Amino acid sequence: MEMIIEQGARFQVEKRSATREEYQSLRSQSDWYTVGNQFAKTAFGKELYSVVVLDGPKVIGLGSVVGDGAIYFNILDIVVHPNYDNKNVSELIMDHIEGYFETIASQYAYIGVMAPGGTKKLYKKYGFVERKNNCSGMFKILIKRNSKNP
């Protein structure tokens, strides 16, 4: 799926997990800590849903979801290359993740996300609220627009 973000900019969204190399490279370029390869190897392939955003051949963003596949979900690792911070790549990733929830999650599913620093503004756009006690986590209860299942 190709998405036009701004005049002259086109990004490709692929519904797939990032490779370990893509994941580690993007995290290191985005000032995230890198994860030891033995841990990344164990963690990879356990996502319920993932997207990778590319600008040509270059991975510029990624996001994934873990959980039980029906009632409980957590959004993980929405990472965007710093050169693309103001190009709505995070929103593009979240739009795909929200579409996944609308398709697969039960009505009233619990969706959590750790939201440190300035990321809370992004998640608030998608209906997440802050947890009490100054925790960096946020959550929402999914209310499907056209659901007939309570």
Helices and strands as residue ranges (DSSP letters): E 2-6, E 9-14, H 20-29, H 37-43, E 49-55, E 58-67, E 72-80, G 82-84, H 89-104, E 110-114, G 117-119, H 120-125, E 129-130, E 137-141
